């Protein structure tokens, strides 16, 4: 499934706290951008 694919590409044991923070920031920015787009499209 999609989750398995993500874990294969980004193994948890390779993640550092810094990478995790960056990933969260990117996810937040991406979801915010999507929300903004869907709210403002006609």
C-alpha positions as CSV (number, residue, x, y, z in Angstrom):
1,X,0.0,0.0,0.0
2,X,1.0,3.7,0.0
3,X,2.2,3.6,3.6
4,X,4.5,0.7,2.9
5,X,5.9,2.5,-0.1
6,X,6.7,5.6,2.0
7,X,8.4,3.5,4.7
8,X,10.5,1.7,2.1
9,X,11.7,5.0,0.7
10,X,12.2,6.7,4.1
11,X,13.3,4.1,6.6
12,X,12.5,5.2,10.2
13,X,16.0,4.2,11.5
14,X,17.6,6.7,9.1
15,X,15.5,9.6,10.3
16,X,17.0,12.1,12.6
17,X,15.0,14.5,14.8
18,X,16.1,17.4,12.5
19,X,14.8,15.5,9.4
20,X,11.6,14.8,11.2
21,X,11.0,18.4,12.0
22,X,11.8,19.4,8.4
23,X,9.4,16.8,7.2
24,X,6.6,18.0,9.4
25,X,7.2,21.6,8.3
26,X,7.1,20.5,4.6
27,X,3.9,18.5,5.2
28,X,2.3,21.5,7.0
29,X,3.3,23.8,4.2
30,X,2.0,21.4,1.6
31,X,-1.3,20.8,3.3
32,X,-1.7,24.5,3.9
33,X,-1.1,25.3,0.2
34,X,-3.6,22.6,-0.9
35,X,-6.2,24.0,1.5
36,X,-5.5,27.5,0.2
37,X,-5.9,26.4,-3.4
38,X,-9.1,24.5,-2.8
39,X,-10.6,27.3,-0.8
40,X,-9.8,29.9,-3.5
41,X,-10.6,28.0,-6.7
42,X,-13.9,29.0,-8.4
